[in-house]
């Protein structure tokens, strides 16, 4: 079962695994969900270096699965 969070704005978010496919800049990338859907991933805080092929976890809003905040990398 996925972890569920409530954001500062009150919307419900879930944690989903992603794979980074293309790095756009140091804070933004294109990534895929396990079902193959392409999303934009972004870093809210510095600390993670984005690289193509990197597996990570992202917070996705239940209202908008087109983007996700990358929160950690997966070894």
Steps between C-alpha positions, in 0.01 A plus 500: 500500500628851416575756765248785512580862600307824523685800355519853639221597262277219623503268199567131550827365358634150455856373471573330168815346351637672189790455258667815369515491118636845411654779707375845394699704753638451851151509656271361226477175305271277297426172674272199464265332743486118519203501257710688240332841543744785437508770770709802592706451813636792697712566807362740757823495702858444384686187600420244232695492174270405211634245250331304224421145615485596867219338698327725752183560698272794425200660666207512257174685552188288453360791296799534265715202399695705242770612745660387822738634763805273524558425868768230501704267283477121510821296509 
